[in-house]
């Protein structure tokens, strides 16, 4: 977050002439998927619900660009650019200023009618559009469920997350070893984490996505850890084509699965999977496999 500070506070450096930002959201929670049930089955892999289907970056950016073109057809050339996690844009403050919701104690935007299981995207435009009223109320009240039930205690105070403890950061953005003291707390979460949203009372109002591209692919919403751990790199690349999971890369995918297998029951299938990667060429994978095997020797 310390990088590109100037760009974050000066939108005109990202799109010359911008005077308004259209902030949009899109629900992503698939209707058919289990959440708490999968988390309670330690031999299964839990993948953050946003990552089960097609990569949202391209899909939402395309939709926003189509909106820009439709506006252009109505009013003429207006100069626009779409963003979806593709530049240092302060999307959550912008969403709040646009009236889409308030910032919850877990740092995500919450909408009273839709909870927080949605993506955000922005369309920068040079049109002098009327300005919406910002969302100024905060409906979290005294609730601290997201803080209390974060598996690694990453929400260190209201509205402040320590990324070094956050499972989403550790399993996706982090390219090195997962800190040993946090591995047992990760459980079976192999790509991201939804716990702070799952325990949020406002998500009883979460809407299921109507977008077919966000539906689970390759049964990733209900697959055993050992089966995923046995994928070859070619299988990983084929089955994560067009998926956010590709971002982690095969090496870190195996790292994450090794940690989860270390937290899984000591079944014959789990042990066979781990032993098959003991001499993996990656030192990173080896380290986490050896740690996992030690957990089963305790």
C-alpha positions in Angstrom: 0.0 0.0 0.0 3.0 2.3 0.5 3.8 2.0 -3.2 2.2 4.3 -5.8 0.8 6.7 -3.1 0.8 9.6 -5.5 -1.4 7.6 -7.9 -3.8 6.6 -5.2 -4.5 10.2 -4.2 -4.4 11.7 -7.7 -6.9 9.8 -10.0 -6.0 12.2 -12.9 -2.6 10.5 -13.1 -4.4 7.2 -13.9 -6.8 8.9 -16.4 -6.2 12.4 -17.7 -9.2 14.7 -17.3 -11.2 12.5 -14.9 -13.7 14.4 -12.8 -16.1 11.7 -11.7 -15.8 8.0 -10.7 -18.7 5.6 -11.3 -18.4 2.9 -8.6 -20.2 -0.4 -9.3 -20.6 -3.7 -7.5 -21.4 -7.3 -8.6 -22.5 -10.1 -6.4 -20.3 -13.3 -6.6 -21.6 -15.8 -4.1 -22.7 -19.0 -5.9 -26.0 -20.4 -4.8 -25.1 -24.0 -4.8 -21.9 -23.9 -2.8 -21.4 -24.9 0.8 -19.2 -22.8 3.1 -19.3 -23.7 6.8 -19.8 -27.3 5.9 -16.6 -27.5 3.8 -14.6 -25.6 6.5 -15.7 -28.3 9.0 -14.5 -31.1 6.8 -10.7 -31.0 7.2 -9.9 -33.4 4.4 -11.7 -31.1 1.9 -10.1 -28.0 0.4 -11.7 -24.6 1.1 -11.2 -22.0 -1.6 -12.5 -18.5 -1.2 -15.9 -18.3 -2.8 -14.9 -15.5 -5.1 -12.3 -17.7 -6.8 -14.4 -20.7 -7.7 -15.4 -19.5 -11.1 -14.0 -17.3 -13.9 -11.5 -14.5 -13.0 -13.6 -11.5 -12.2 -11.0 -8.9 -13.4 -11.7 -9.5 -17.1 -15.4 -10.0 -16.7 -16.2 -6.9 -14.7 -13.7 -4.7 -16.6 -15.4 -5.7 -19.9 -18.8 -4.9 -18.4 -17.6 -1.5 -17.2 -16.1 -0.8 -20.6 -19.4 -1.7 -22.3 -21.1 0.8 -19.9 -18.6 3.5 -21.0 -19.4 2.8 -24.6 -23.1 3.0 -24.0 -22.7 6.3 -22.3 -20.6 7.4 -25.3 -23.4 6.5 -27.6 -25.8 8.7 -25.6 -23.7 11.8 -25.0 -20.7 11.5 -27.3 -17.0 11.1 -26.5 -16.5 11.6 -22.8 -13.2 10.0 -22.1 -13.3 7.0 -19.7 -11.3 4.1 -18.3 -12.4 1.0 -16.4 -10.6 -0.4 -13.4 -11.0 -3.7 -11.5 -8.1 -4.3 -9.1 -5.9 -3.3 -12.1 -4.3 -0.1 -10.7 -3.8 1.7 -7.4 -7.4 2.8 -7.1 -8.9 3.4 -3.6 -11.9 1.4 -4.5 -13.4 1.0 -1.0 -13.3 4.7 0.0 -14.7 5.5 -3.5 -17.5 2.9 -3.0 -18.4 4.5 0.3 -18.4 8.0 -1.2 -20.6 6.7 -3.9 -23.2 5.5 -1.4 -22.6 1.7 -1.9 -22.2 1.0 1.8 -20.0 1.4 4.8 -16.5 0.1 5.8 -16.9 -2.8 8.2 -14.5 -3.6 11.0 -12.9 -6.3 8.7 -12.2 -3.4 6.2 -14.6 -4.6 3.5 -17.6 -2.6 2.2 -20.9 -3.8 3.6 -24.3 -3.0 2.0 -27.4 -3.3 4.1 -29.3 -5.1 1.3 -26.5 -7.2 0.0 -24.0 -7.9 2.7 -20.4 -8.0 1.5 -20.0 -10.9 -1.0 -19.5 -8.6 -4.0 -16.8 -7.3 -6.3 -16.1 -3.6 -6.8 -15.2 -1.9 -10.0 -14.8 1.7 -11.2 -15.3 3.7 -14.4 -13.3 6.9 -14.5 -15.1 9.5 -16.7 -14.5 13.1 -17.8 -18.3 13.7 -17.7 -19.5 16.2 -15.0 -22.1 13.7 -13.6 -24.2 14.6 -10.5 -22.6 13.4 -7.3 -24.3 10.8 -5.1 -24.5 11.2 -1.3 -21.7 9.3 0.5 -22.7 6.5 2.9 -22.0 8.1 6.3 -23.6 5.6 8.7 -21.9 2.6 10.2 -24.1 -0.3 11.1 -21.5 -2.6 12.7 -22.4 -1.3 16.2 -20.8 -3.3 19.0 -20.4 -6.4 16.9 -16.8 -7.8 16.8 -17.5 -11.2 15.3 -15.1 -10.7 12.4 -12.4 -9.7 14.8 -13.1 -12.4 17.3 -13.4 -15.3 14.9 -10.5 -14.5 12.4 -8.5 -17.7 12.5 -5.2 -16.0 12.8 -6.2 -12.8 14.6 -5.3 -10.7 11.6 -7.9 -8.0 12.3 -5.8 -6.3 15.0 -8.3 -3.5 15.7 -11.5 -2.3 14.1 -10.9 -1.4 10.4 -7.2 -2.5 10.6 -5.9 -5.7 9.1 -2.4 -7.0 9.6 -1.7 -8.6 6.2 1.2 -10.6 7.6 -1.4 -12.6 9.5 -4.2 -12.6 7.0 -4.8 -16.0 5.4 -5.8 -14.4 2.1 -2.5 -12.6 1.9 -0.5 -15.6 3.1 -2.0 -18.1 0.6 -2.2 -15.7 -2.5 0.1 -12.7 -2.4 2.8 -14.2 -0.3 5.4 -16.0 -2.4 7.6 -17.3 0.5 7.1 -19.7 3.4 4.0 -19.4 5.5 5.1 -18.5 9.1 5.2 -21.8 11.1 3.2 -20.4 14.0 0.3 -19.7 11.7 0.2 -22.9 9.7 -2.0 -24.9 12.1 -4.5 -22.0 12.2 -5.0 -22.0 8.5 -6.9 -25.3 8.6 -8.0 -26.4 5.2 -8.1 -22.9 3.6 -5.9 -23.3 0.5 -6.7 -20.1 -1.4 -8.0 -17.1 0.5 -10.3 -17.0 3.4 -14.0 -15.9 3.9 -14.3 -16.3 7.7 -14.7 -12.6 8.5 -17.6 -12.4 6.0 -19.2 -15.7 6.9 -19.6 -14.6 10.5 -20.9 -11.1 9.6 -24.6 -10.8 10.6 -25.2 -8.6 7.6 -24.4 -11.4 5.2 -27.7 -13.0 5.9 -28.8 -10.5 3.3 -26.1 -11.5 0.8 -27.5 -12.1 -2.7 -26.5 -15.1 -4.8 -24.8 -14.3 -8.0 -26.8 -14.4 -11.3 -23.6 -14.5 -13.3 -23.0 -18.0 -14.7 -19.3 -17.4 -15.0 -18.9 -17.2 -11.2 -20.3 -20.7 -10.8 -17.7 -23.3 -9.5 -15.5 -25.0 -12.0 -13.9 -28.5 -11.8 -15.8 -29.2 -8.6 -13.4 -26.9 -6.7 -16.1 -26.1 -4.2 -16.1 -29.7 -2.9 -12.8 -31.5 -3.6 -10.4 -33.4 -1.3 -7.1 -31.9 -0.5 -5.2 -35.0 -1.5 -6.7 -35.1 -4.9 -5.7 -31.5 -5.6 -2.2 -32.1 -4.2 -1.7 -34.8 -6.9 -2.3 -32.5 -9.8 0.7 -32.1 -12.1 1.7 -28.6 -13.1 0.0 -29.2 -16.5 -3.2 -30.1 -14.8 -3.0 -27.1 -12.5 -2.5 -24.8 -15.5 -5.3 -26.4 -17.5 -7.8 -26.4 -14.6 -7.1 -22.9 -13.4 -7.1 -21.3 -16.9 -9.2 -18.1 -16.6 -9.3 -18.5 -12.8 -8.1 -16.2 -10.0 -6.3 -19.3 -8.5 -3.7 -19.1 -11.3 -2.4 -16.0 -9.5 -0.8 -18.1 -6.7 1.2 -20.2 -9.1 1.7 -24.0 -8.9 4.5 -23.9 -6.4 2.5 -21.8 -3.9 -0.6 -23.9 -4.6 1.3 -27.0 -3.5 2.7 -25.1 -0.5 -0.8 -24.2 0.6 -2.1 -27.7 0.1 0.8 -29.2 2.1 -0.1 -27.0 5.0 -3.8 -28.0 4.8 -2.8 -31.7 4.5 -0.7 -31.2 7.7 -3.9 -30.1 9.4 -6.0 -32.9 7.9 -6.8 -36.3 9.5 -4.0 -38.9 9.3 -5.6 -41.1 6.6 -3.8 -43.4 4.3 -4.7 -41.1 1.3 -3.4 -38.0 3.1 -0.1 -39.6 4.0 0.4 -41.1 0.6 -0.2 -37.7 -1.0 2.3 -36.0 1.3 5.0 -38.7 0.9 4.7 -38.4 -2.9 6.1 -34.8 -2.7 8.8 -35.4 -0.1 11.5 -34.9 -2.7 9.8 -32.2 -4.7 12.4 -30.0 -6.6 11.0 -26.9 -4.9 12.6 -26.2 -1.5 9.5 -24.2 -0.6 7.2 -27.2 -1.2 9.6 -29.5 0.5 9.7 -27.4 3.7 5.9 -27.4 4.0 5.6 -31.1 3.2 8.1 -32.0 5.9 6.3 -29.7 8.4 3.0 -31.4 7.4 4.4 -34.9 7.9 5.7 -33.9 11.4 2.2 -32.9 12.4 1.1 -36.5 11.7 3.9 -37.9 13.8 2.8 -36.0 16.9 
